[in-house]
């Protein structure tokens, strides 16, 4: 952390130190979807991956580059998305994340990158669920 530890909430410090669900998505059954967003001018890149089983996110992982608020937000989203339906995007947005993480207003742009990556992943997951299965011959 380059910035003073005192400028981060306890939740941000905990998530940044542990980074739950960071890295590769574990192998398993179901379809894999992803969503990615980048804003280098804001200093943020986020990619979510999720495994979809029965219209639910059976697992979710992320990779990210950015400040502790960005990484903490991605970790929080990936943790909470586990078990959620593919249509659950309304539960997460940058402003709610900023409030929960006690992020300063100047970090909102970076948290919008997290939101964009999440919404991209969920849009792909929803589209995947709408594709009809091919009938067997």
DSSP file (Angstrom, degrees, kcal/mol; ACC not computed):
  #  RESIDUE AA STRUCTURE BP1 BP2  ACC     N-H-->O    O-->H-N    N-H-->O    O-->H-N    TCO  KAPPA ALPHA  PHI   PSI    X-CA   Y-CA   Z-CA
    1    1 A X              0   0    0      0, 0.0     4,-0.1     0, 0.0    66,-0.0   0.000 360.0 360.0 360.0 121.3    0.0    0.0    0.0
    2    2 A X        +     0   0    0      2,-0.1     3,-0.1     3,-0.0     2,-0.1   0.867 360.0  68.6 -79.7 -37.5    1.5    3.3   -1.1
    3    3 A X  S    S-     0   0    0      1,-0.2     5,-0.1     2,-0.1     2,-0.0  -0.342 105.9 -76.2 -79.4 163.5   -1.0    5.5    0.7
    4    4 A X    >   -     0   0    0      1,-0.2     3,-1.9    -2,-0.1    -1,-0.2  -0.336  33.7-132.8 -60.3 135.3   -1.2    5.7    4.5
    5    5 A X  G >  S+     0   0    0      1,-0.3     3,-1.6     2,-0.2    -1,-0.2   0.794 105.1  68.0 -58.6 -27.8   -2.8    2.7    6.1
    6    6 A X  G 3  S+     0   0    0      1,-0.3    -1,-0.3     0, 0.0    -2,-0.1   0.719  89.2  64.3 -66.5 -19.4   -4.9    5.1    8.1
    7    7 A X  G <  S+     0   0    0     -3,-1.9     2,-0.4     2,-0.1    -1,-0.3   0.451  92.2  78.4 -84.7   1.5   -6.7    6.2    4.9
    8    8 A X  S <  S-     0   0    0     -3,-1.6    94,-0.1    -4,-0.1    95,-0.1  -0.890  81.3-122.0-112.4 140.9   -8.2    2.8    4.5
    9    9 A X     >  -     0   0    0     92,-0.6     4,-2.4    -2,-0.4     5,-0.2  -0.303  32.0-106.9 -69.9 161.2  -11.2    1.4    6.3
   10   10 A X  H  > S+     0   0    0      1,-0.2     4,-2.5     2,-0.2     5,-0.2   0.872 121.5  54.0 -56.7 -36.9  -10.8   -1.8    8.3
   11   11 A X  H  > S+     0   0    0      2,-0.2     4,-2.7     1,-0.2     5,-0.2   0.916 108.4  48.0 -65.4 -43.0  -12.8   -3.7    5.6
   12   12 A X  H  > S+     0   0    0     89,-0.2     4,-2.8     2,-0.2     5,-0.2   0.930 112.6  49.1 -62.5 -45.1  -10.5   -2.5    2.8
   13   13 A X  H  X S+     0   0    0     -4,-2.4     4,-2.0     2,-0.2    -2,-0.2   0.923 112.9  47.4 -61.4 -43.7   -7.4   -3.4    4.8
   14   14 A X  H  X S+     0   0    0     -4,-2.5     4,-1.9    -5,-0.2     5,-0.3   0.948 115.9  43.2 -63.0 -49.2   -8.8   -6.9    5.5
   15   15 A X  H  X S+     0   0    0     -4,-2.7     4,-3.5     1,-0.2     5,-0.2   0.896 113.9  51.2 -65.1 -40.3   -9.9   -7.6    1.9
   16   16 A X  H  < S+     0   0    0     -4,-2.8    -1,-0.2    -5,-0.2    -2,-0.2   0.870 111.4  47.7 -66.0 -36.5   -6.6   -6.2    0.5
   17   17 A X  H  < S+     0   0    0     -4,-2.0    -1,-0.2    -5,-0.2    -2,-0.2   0.862 125.6  28.2 -72.7 -35.5   -4.5   -8.3    2.8
   18   18 A X  H  < S-     0   0    0     -4,-1.9    -2,-0.2    -5,-0.2    -3,-0.2   0.821  79.6-163.8 -94.0 -35.9   -6.4  -11.6    2.0
   19   19 A X    ><  -     0   0    0     -4,-3.5     3,-1.5    -5,-0.3    -3,-0.1   0.936  18.5-153.0  44.7  60.0   -7.8  -10.9   -1.5
   20   20 A X  T 3  S+     0   0    0      1,-0.2    59,-0.2    -5,-0.2    58,-0.1  -0.337  72.3  14.3 -61.3 140.8  -10.3  -13.7   -1.3
   21   21 A X  T 3  S+     0   0    0      1,-0.3    41,-2.1    57,-0.1    -1,-0.2   0.634  90.6 142.7  69.2  18.2  -11.3  -15.3   -4.7
   22   22 A X  B <   +a   62   0A   0     -3,-1.5     2,-0.3    39,-0.2    -1,-0.3  -0.616  46.8  24.2 -84.7 150.6   -8.3  -13.7   -6.5
   23   23 A X  S    S+     0   0    0     39,-2.6     2,-0.1    -2,-0.2    39,-0.0  -0.688 104.3   1.6 102.8-153.2   -6.6  -15.7   -9.2
   24   24 A X        -     0   0    0     -2,-0.3     2,-0.3     1,-0.1    38,-0.1  -0.396  69.8-111.4 -77.3 147.7   -7.8  -18.5  -11.4
   25   25 A X        -     0   0    0     -2,-0.1    -1,-0.1    36,-0.1     3,-0.1  -0.615  40.2-112.9 -72.8 131.8  -11.2  -19.9  -11.3
   26   26 A X        -     0   0    0     -2,-0.3    -1,-0.1     1,-0.1    35,-0.0  -0.367  35.9-101.1 -66.3 144.8  -11.2  -23.4   -9.9
   27   27 A X        +     0   0    0     -2,-0.0     2,-0.3    -3,-0.0    -1,-0.1  -0.294  64.3 122.9 -63.0 152.1  -12.1  -26.2  -12.4
   28   28 A X        -     0   0    0      2,-0.1    31,-0.0    -3,-0.1    -3,-0.0  -0.964  58.1 -55.5 171.6 178.2  -15.6  -27.6  -12.2
   29   29 A X  S    S+     0   0    0     -2,-0.3     2,-0.1    22,-0.1    29,-0.1  -0.279  85.1  48.7 -73.7 161.5  -18.8  -28.3  -14.0
   30   30 A X  S    S-     0   0    0     21,-0.1     2,-0.3     2,-0.0    23,-0.2  -0.398  89.5 -54.3 105.5 178.9  -20.8  -25.6  -15.8
   31   31 A X  E     -B   52   0A   0     21,-1.8    21,-3.6    -2,-0.1     2,-0.5  -0.728  45.4-136.6 -97.1 145.8  -20.1  -22.9  -18.3
   32   32 A X  E     +B   51   0A   0     -2,-0.3     2,-0.3    19,-0.2    19,-0.2  -0.884  24.1 175.6-106.5 132.6  -17.5  -20.2  -17.7
   33   33 A X  E     -B   50   0A   0     17,-2.4    17,-2.5    -2,-0.5     2,-0.3  -0.882   7.4-164.3-126.8 161.4  -18.1  -16.5  -18.5
   34   34 A X  E     -B   49   0A   0     -2,-0.3     2,-0.3    15,-0.2    15,-0.2  -0.947  10.7-163.1-141.9 163.7  -16.0  -13.4  -17.9
   35   35 A X  E     -B   48   0A   0     13,-2.1    13,-2.8    -2,-0.3     2,-0.4  -0.978  13.5-175.5-146.3 139.1  -16.3   -9.7  -17.8
   36   36 A X  E     +B   47   0A   0     -2,-0.3     2,-0.3    11,-0.2    11,-0.2  -0.991   7.0 176.8-140.5 143.4  -13.4   -7.2  -18.1
   37   37 A X  E     -B   46   0A   0      9,-2.5     9,-2.6    -2,-0.4     2,-0.4  -0.994   5.0-172.9-145.0 147.2  -13.0   -3.5  -17.8
   38   38 A X  E     +B   45   0A   0     -2,-0.3     7,-0.2     7,-0.2     2,-0.2  -1.000  17.2 170.8-142.9 141.4  -10.0   -1.2  -17.9
   39   39 A X  E >>> +B   44   0A   0      5,-3.0     3,-1.7    -2,-0.4     5,-1.5  -0.649   6.1 177.4-146.3  83.8   -9.4    2.5  -17.4
   40   40 A X  T 345S+     0   0    0      1,-0.3     3,-0.4     2,-0.2    -1,-0.1   0.819  81.0  62.6 -61.9 -30.2   -5.6    3.0  -17.3
   41   41 A X  T 345S+     0   0    0      1,-0.2    -1,-0.3     2,-0.1    -2,-0.0   0.758 110.2  40.7 -65.8 -22.0   -6.1    6.7  -16.9
   42   42 A X  T <45S-     0   0    0     -3,-1.7    -1,-0.2     2,-0.2    -2,-0.2   0.495 117.3-115.5 -99.1  -7.7   -7.8    5.9  -13.6
   43   43 A X  T  <5S+     0   0    0     -4,-0.8    24,-0.4    -3,-0.4     2,-0.3   0.908  72.8 119.6  76.8  43.3   -5.3    3.3  -12.7
   44   44 A X  E   < +B   39   0A   0     -5,-1.5    -5,-3.0    22,-0.2     2,-0.3  -0.995  30.3 166.8-147.7 138.3   -7.7    0.3  -12.8
   45   45 A X  E     +BC  38  65A   0     20,-2.2    20,-2.7    -2,-0.3     2,-0.4  -0.971  13.3 177.1-143.7 132.4   -8.2   -3.0  -14.6
   46   46 A X  E     -BC  37  64A   0     -9,-2.6    -9,-2.5    -2,-0.3     2,-0.4  -1.000   9.7-176.7-140.2 137.4  -10.5   -5.8  -13.4
   47   47 A X  E     -BC  36  63A   0     16,-2.7    16,-2.2    -2,-0.4     2,-0.4  -0.984   7.7-167.5-133.9 123.5  -11.5   -9.1  -14.8
   48   48 A X  E     -BC  35  62A   0    -13,-2.8   -13,-2.1    -2,-0.4     2,-0.4  -0.846   1.8-170.8-104.5 145.9  -14.1  -11.4  -13.3
   49   49 A X  E     -BC  34  61A   0     12,-2.5    12,-2.7    -2,-0.4     2,-0.3  -0.991   7.1-177.5-130.7 143.5  -14.7  -15.0  -14.2
   50   50 A X  E     -BC  33  60A   0    -17,-2.5   -17,-2.4    -2,-0.4     2,-0.5  -0.992  24.5-135.5-141.7 150.0  -17.6  -17.1  -13.1
   51   51 A X  E     -BC  32  59A   0      8,-2.1     7,-2.5    -2,-0.3     8,-1.1  -0.921  25.5-150.5-102.8 124.7  -18.8  -20.7  -13.4
   52   52 A X  E     +BC  31  57A   0    -21,-3.6   -21,-1.8    -2,-0.5     2,-0.4  -0.855  22.1 167.2-103.8 125.6  -22.5  -20.9  -14.2
   53   53 A X  E >  S- C   0  56A   0      3,-2.5     3,-1.2    -2,-0.5    -2,-0.0  -0.981  73.4 -12.6-136.1 123.4  -24.6  -23.9  -13.0
   54   54 A X  T 3  S-     0   0    0     -2,-0.4     3,-0.1     1,-0.3    -1,-0.1   0.902 127.1 -54.8  53.1  48.0  -28.4  -23.9  -13.1
   55   55 A X  T 3  S+     0   0    0      1,-0.2    31,-1.9    30,-0.1     2,-0.3   0.660 119.3 104.8  63.1  19.0  -28.6  -20.1  -13.6
   56   56 A X  E <  S-DC  85  53A   0     -3,-1.2    -3,-2.5    29,-0.2     2,-1.1  -0.926  80.3-111.7-126.7 153.1  -26.4  -19.4  -10.6
   57   57 A X  E     - C   0  52A   0     27,-2.9    26,-3.8    24,-0.3    27,-0.3  -0.738  31.0-177.2 -83.5 102.5  -22.8  -18.4  -10.1
   58   58 A X  E    S+     0   0A   0     -7,-2.5     2,-0.3    -2,-1.1    -1,-0.2   0.780  71.8   0.9 -72.7 -26.3  -21.3  -21.6   -8.6
   59   59 A X  E     - C   0  51A   0     -8,-1.1    -8,-2.1    -3,-0.1     2,-0.3  -0.980  63.8-166.2-157.2 153.9  -17.9  -19.9   -8.3
   60   60 A X  E     + C   0  50A   0     -2,-0.3     2,-0.3   -10,-0.2   -10,-0.2  -0.990   9.8 172.9-147.2 135.9  -16.5  -16.5   -9.0
   61   61 A X  E     - C   0  49A   0    -12,-2.7   -12,-2.5    -2,-0.3     2,-0.3  -0.903   9.8-159.0-136.8 165.7  -12.9  -15.3   -9.2
   62   62 A X  E     -aC  22  48A   0    -41,-2.1   -39,-2.6    -2,-0.3     2,-0.4  -0.972  14.3-159.7-144.6 159.8  -11.1  -12.1  -10.2
   63   63 A X  E     + C   0  47A   0    -16,-2.2   -16,-2.7    -2,-0.3     2,-0.3  -0.982  28.7 167.9-131.8 142.3   -7.8  -10.6  -11.3
   64   64 A X  E     - C   0  46A   0     -2,-0.4     2,-0.4   -18,-0.2   -18,-0.2  -0.995  28.1-156.8-155.1 157.2   -7.2   -6.9  -10.9
   65   65 A X  E     + C   0  45A   0    -20,-2.7   -20,-2.2    -2,-0.3     2,-0.3  -0.996  52.9  71.1-134.6 130.9   -4.7   -4.1  -11.0
   66   66 A X  S    S-     0   0    0     -2,-0.4   -22,-0.2   -22,-0.2   -23,-0.1  -0.990  79.5 -29.0 159.6-162.6   -5.2   -0.9   -9.1
   67   67 A X     >  -     0   0    0    -24,-0.4     4,-2.2    -2,-0.3     3,-0.4  -0.251  67.4 -95.4 -77.7 168.3   -5.3    0.7   -5.7
   68   68 A X  H  > S+     0   0    0      1,-0.2     4,-2.6     2,-0.2     5,-0.2   0.842 125.6  56.6 -55.0 -34.9   -6.3   -1.2   -2.5
   69   69 A X  H  > S+     0   0    0      2,-0.2     4,-2.4     1,-0.2    -1,-0.2   0.915 107.7  48.1 -63.8 -40.7   -9.9    0.2   -2.9
   70   70 A X  H  > S+     0   0    0     -3,-0.4     4,-2.3     2,-0.2    -2,-0.2   0.943 115.1  43.6 -64.0 -48.5  -10.1   -1.4   -6.4
   71   71 A X  H  X S+     0   0    0     -4,-2.2     4,-2.3     1,-0.2    -2,-0.2   0.888 114.1  50.5 -66.4 -39.1   -8.7   -4.8   -5.3
   72   72 A X  H  X S+     0   0    0     -4,-2.6     4,-2.5    -5,-0.2    -1,-0.2   0.908 110.4  49.9 -65.0 -41.2  -10.9   -4.8   -2.1
   73   73 A X  H  X S+     0   0    0     -4,-2.4     4,-2.5    -5,-0.2    -2,-0.2   0.918 111.2  48.6 -63.8 -43.0  -14.0   -4.0   -4.2
   74   74 A X  H  X S+     0   0    0     -4,-2.3     4,-2.6     1,-0.2     5,-0.2   0.908 112.5  48.7 -63.4 -41.4  -13.3   -6.8   -6.6
   75   75 A X  H  X S+     0   0    0     -4,-2.3     4,-2.2     2,-0.2    -2,-0.2   0.908 111.5  49.8 -64.1 -41.9  -12.7   -9.2   -3.8
   76   76 A X  H  X S+     0   0    0     -4,-2.5     4,-2.3     2,-0.2    -2,-0.2   0.927 113.0  46.1 -63.3 -45.5  -15.9   -8.2   -2.1
   77   77 A X  H  X S+     0   0    0     -4,-2.5     4,-2.0     2,-0.2    -2,-0.2   0.941 112.6  49.4 -63.5 -48.0  -17.9   -8.6   -5.3
   78   78 A X  H  X S+     0   0    0     -4,-2.6     4,-0.7     1,-0.2    -1,-0.2   0.890 112.3  49.4 -60.6 -39.0  -16.4  -12.0   -6.1
   79   79 A X  H >< S+     0   0    0     -4,-2.2     3,-0.6    -5,-0.2    -1,-0.2   0.932 115.0  42.6 -64.8 -46.0  -17.1  -13.2   -2.6
   80   80 A X  H 3< S+     0   0    0     -4,-2.3    -1,-0.2     1,-0.2    -2,-0.2   0.707 103.4  65.8 -77.8 -19.7  -20.7  -12.1   -2.6
   81   81 A X  H >< S+     0   0    0     -4,-2.0     3,-2.4    -5,-0.2   -24,-0.3   0.732  72.5 112.2 -74.8 -20.1  -21.5  -13.3   -6.1
   82   82 A X  T << S+     0   0    0     -4,-0.7   -24,-0.2    -3,-0.6     3,-0.1  -0.340  91.6   5.7 -56.5 122.4  -21.0  -16.9   -5.1
   83   83 A X  T 3  S+     0   0    0    -26,-3.8    -1,-0.3     1,-0.3   -25,-0.1   0.319  99.5 131.7  86.9  -8.0  -24.4  -18.6   -5.3
   84   84 A X    <   -     0   0    0     -3,-2.4   -27,-2.9   -27,-0.3    -1,-0.3  -0.382  61.8-104.8 -75.8 155.5  -26.2  -15.5   -6.8
   85   85 A X  B >   -D   56   0A   0    -29,-0.2     3,-1.4     1,-0.1   -29,-0.2  -0.372  29.6-111.3 -73.2 158.8  -28.4  -15.8   -9.8
   86   86 A X  T 3  S+     0   0    0    -31,-1.9    40,-0.3     1,-0.3     3,-0.2   0.643 117.2  57.2 -67.8 -12.8  -27.2  -14.5  -13.2
   87   87 A X  T 3  S+     0   0    0    -32,-0.3     3,-0.4     1,-0.2    -1,-0.3   0.057  75.8 103.8-103.1  24.9  -29.7  -11.7  -13.0
   88   88 A X    X   +     0   0    0     -3,-1.4     3,-1.6     1,-0.2     4,-0.2   0.147  35.3 115.6 -95.7  19.6  -28.4  -10.3   -9.7
   89   89 A X  G >   +     0   0    0      1,-0.3     3,-1.7    -3,-0.2    -1,-0.2   0.746  62.0  72.8 -63.8 -23.4  -26.5   -7.2  -10.9
   90   90 A X  G 3  S+     0   0    0     -3,-0.4    -1,-0.3     1,-0.3    -2,-0.1   0.730  85.4  68.0 -64.5 -19.0  -28.8   -4.8   -9.2
   91   91 A X  G <  S+     0   0    0     -3,-1.6     2,-0.4     1,-0.1    -1,-0.3   0.648 100.8  51.6 -75.1 -13.9  -27.2   -5.7   -5.9
   92   92 A X    <   +     0   0    0     -3,-1.7     2,-0.3    -4,-0.2    -1,-0.1  -0.983  58.0 146.7-130.4 130.7  -23.9   -4.2   -6.8
   93   93 A X     >  -     0   0    0     -2,-0.4     4,-2.4     1,-0.1     5,-0.2  -0.972  54.6-104.4-152.4 164.1  -23.0   -0.8   -8.0
   94   94 A X  H  > S+     0   0    0     -2,-0.3     4,-2.7     1,-0.2     5,-0.2   0.854 116.6  52.5 -60.2 -39.0  -20.0    1.5   -7.6
   95   95 A X  H  > S+     0   0    0      2,-0.2     4,-2.2     1,-0.2    -1,-0.2   0.909 110.5  47.1 -67.1 -40.7  -21.7    3.9   -5.2
   96   96 A X  H  > S+     0   0    0      2,-0.2     4,-2.7     1,-0.2     5,-0.2   0.914 113.1  49.5 -65.3 -41.6  -22.8    1.1   -2.9
   97   97 A X  H  X S+     0   0    0     -4,-2.4     4,-2.6     2,-0.2    -2,-0.2   0.924 110.0  51.3 -61.7 -43.7  -19.3   -0.3   -3.0
   98   98 A X  H  X>S+     0   0    0     -4,-2.7     5,-2.5    -5,-0.2     4,-0.6   0.909 112.0  46.7 -60.2 -42.6  -17.8    3.1   -2.2
   99   99 A X  H ><5S+     0   0    0     -4,-2.2     3,-0.6     3,-0.2    -2,-0.2   0.932 114.0  46.7 -66.4 -45.2  -20.1    3.5    0.8
  100  100 A X  H 3<5S+     0   0    0     -4,-2.7    -2,-0.2     1,-0.2    -1,-0.2   0.875 118.1  41.7 -66.1 -36.4  -19.4    0.1    2.2
  101  101 A X  H 3<5S-     0   0    0     -4,-2.6   -92,-0.6    -5,-0.2   -89,-0.2   0.480 106.1-127.3 -87.8  -2.6  -15.7    0.4    1.7
  102  102 A X  T <<5 +     0   0    0     -3,-0.6     2,-0.2    -4,-0.6    -3,-0.2   0.905  46.3 174.7  54.9  44.1  -15.7    4.0    3.0
  103  103 A X      < -     0   0    0     -5,-2.5    -1,-0.2    -6,-0.2   -95,-0.1  -0.572  33.2-110.7 -81.9 142.5  -13.8    5.0   -0.2
  104  104 A X    >   -     0   0    0     -2,-0.2     3,-2.3     1,-0.1     4,-0.3  -0.333  32.4-105.6 -69.1 157.1  -13.2    8.7   -0.8
  105  105 A X  G >  S+     0   0    0      1,-0.3     3,-1.6     2,-0.2     4,-0.3   0.801 116.7  65.5 -55.0 -32.7  -15.1   10.3   -3.7
  106  106 A X  G 3  S+     0   0    0      1,-0.3    -1,-0.3     2,-0.1     3,-0.2   0.618  95.4  59.6 -69.1  -9.5  -12.0   10.4   -5.9
  107  107 A X  G X> S+     0   0    0     -3,-2.3     4,-1.9     1,-0.2     3,-0.6   0.498  76.7  92.9 -92.5  -5.5  -12.0    6.6   -6.0
  108  108 A X  H <> S+     0   0    0     -3,-1.6     4,-1.9    -4,-0.3     5,-0.2   0.880  80.2  57.4 -58.2 -40.0  -15.4    6.3   -7.6
  109  109 A X  H 3> S+     0   0    0     -4,-0.3     4,-0.8    -3,-0.2    -1,-0.2   0.877 107.7  47.6 -58.5 -38.5  -14.0    6.2  -11.1
  110  110 A X  H <> S+     0   0    0     -3,-0.6     4,-1.2    -4,-0.2     3,-0.4   0.870 109.8  52.1 -70.6 -36.7  -12.0    3.1  -10.2
  111  111 A X  H  X S+     0   0    0     -4,-1.9     4,-2.2     1,-0.2    -2,-0.2   0.780 100.9  62.2 -71.6 -25.0  -15.0    1.5   -8.6
  112  112 A X  H  X S+     0   0    0     -4,-1.9     4,-2.8     2,-0.2    -1,-0.2   0.823  98.9  56.5 -65.5 -30.3  -16.9    2.1  -11.8
  113  113 A X  H  X S+     0   0    0     -4,-0.8     4,-2.3    -3,-0.4    -2,-0.2   0.906 106.4  49.2 -65.5 -41.6  -14.3   -0.2  -13.5
  114  114 A X  H  X S+     0   0    0     -4,-1.2     4,-2.3     2,-0.2    -2,-0.2   0.938 112.3  48.6 -60.5 -46.9  -15.2   -2.9  -11.0
  115  115 A X  H  X S+     0   0    0     -4,-2.2     4,-2.9     1,-0.2     5,-0.2   0.920 110.4  50.5 -59.7 -45.7  -18.9   -2.4  -11.8
  116  116 A X  H  X S+     0   0    0     -4,-2.8     4,-2.2     1,-0.2    -1,-0.2   0.905 110.7  48.8 -61.5 -42.2  -18.4   -2.4  -15.5
  117  117 A X  H  X S+     0   0    0     -4,-2.3     4,-2.1     2,-0.2    -1,-0.2   0.917 113.6  47.4 -64.0 -43.0  -16.4   -5.7  -15.3
  118  118 A X  H  X S+     0   0    0     -4,-2.3     4,-2.7     2,-0.2     5,-0.2   0.948 112.3  47.8 -62.6 -49.7  -19.1   -7.3  -13.2
  119  119 A X  H  X S+     0   0    0     -4,-2.9     4,-2.3     1,-0.2    -1,-0.2   0.863 110.4  53.3 -63.3 -35.2  -22.0   -6.1  -15.4
  120  120 A X  H  X S+     0   0    0     -4,-2.2     4,-1.9    -5,-0.2    -1,-0.2   0.919 110.6  46.8 -63.0 -43.8  -20.1   -7.4  -18.5
  121  121 A X  H  X S+     0   0    0     -4,-2.1     4,-2.3     1,-0.2    -2,-0.2   0.928 113.4  47.8 -63.9 -45.1  -19.7  -10.8  -16.9
  122  122 A X  H  X S+     0   0    0     -4,-2.7     4,-2.7     1,-0.2    -1,-0.2   0.857 108.4  54.7 -67.2 -34.4  -23.4  -11.0  -15.8
  123  123 A X  H  X S+     0   0    0     -4,-2.3     4,-2.4    -5,-0.2    -1,-0.2   0.914 110.4  46.5 -63.8 -41.6  -24.5   -9.9  -19.3
  124  124 A X  H  X S+     0   0    0     -4,-1.9     4,-2.3     2,-0.2    -2,-0.2   0.898 112.2  51.0 -65.8 -39.7  -22.6  -12.8  -20.8
  125  125 A X  H  X S+     0   0    0     -4,-2.3     4,-1.6     2,-0.2    -2,-0.2   0.921 111.9  46.4 -63.9 -43.6  -24.0  -15.2  -18.1
  126  126 A X  H  X S+     0   0    0     -4,-2.7     4,-1.1   -40,-0.3    -2,-0.2   0.913 112.0  50.6 -65.5 -43.0  -27.5  -14.1  -18.9
  127  127 A X  H  X S+     0   0    0     -4,-2.4     4,-0.8     1,-0.2     3,-0.4   0.888 107.5  54.6 -62.2 -38.6  -27.0  -14.3  -22.6
  128  128 A X  H >< S+     0   0    0     -4,-2.3     3,-0.6     1,-0.2    -1,-0.2   0.875 106.3  51.6 -62.0 -37.6  -25.6  -17.8  -22.2
  129  129 A X  H 3< S+     0   0    0     -4,-1.6    -1,-0.2     1,-0.2    -2,-0.2   0.743 106.2  55.4 -71.9 -22.8  -28.8  -18.8  -20.3
  130  130 A X  H 3< S+     0   0    0     -4,-1.1     2,-0.5    -3,-0.4    -1,-0.2   0.634  82.5  99.4 -85.9 -14.3  -31.0  -17.5  -23.1
  131  131 A X  S << S-     0   0    0     -4,-0.8     2,-0.1    -3,-0.6    -3,-0.0  -0.612  78.5-125.3 -75.3 122.4  -29.3  -19.6  -25.8
  132  132 A X        -     0   0    0     -2,-0.5     2,-0.1     1,-0.1    -2,-0.1  -0.387  24.7-108.9 -69.4 145.5  -31.5  -22.7  -26.4
  133  133 A X        -     0   0    0      1,-0.1     2,-0.3    -2,-0.1    -1,-0.1  -0.444  35.0-108.4 -69.6 144.8  -29.9  -26.1  -26.1
  134  134 A X        -     0   0    0     -2,-0.1     2,-0.1     1,-0.1    -1,-0.1  -0.593  35.7-118.6 -73.8 131.2  -29.3  -28.0  -29.4
  135  135 A X        -     0   0    0     -2,-0.3     2,-0.2     1,-0.1    -1,-0.1  -0.430  28.4-113.8 -69.4 146.2  -31.7  -30.9  -29.6
  136  136 A X              0   0    0      1,-0.1    -1,-0.1    -2,-0.1     0, 0.0  -0.546 360.0 360.0 -79.3 146.9  -30.1  -34.3  -29.9
  137  137 A X              0   0    0     -2,-0.2    -1,-0.1     0, 0.0    -2,-0.1   0.501 360.0 360.0 -70.5 360.0  -30.5  -36.2  -33.1
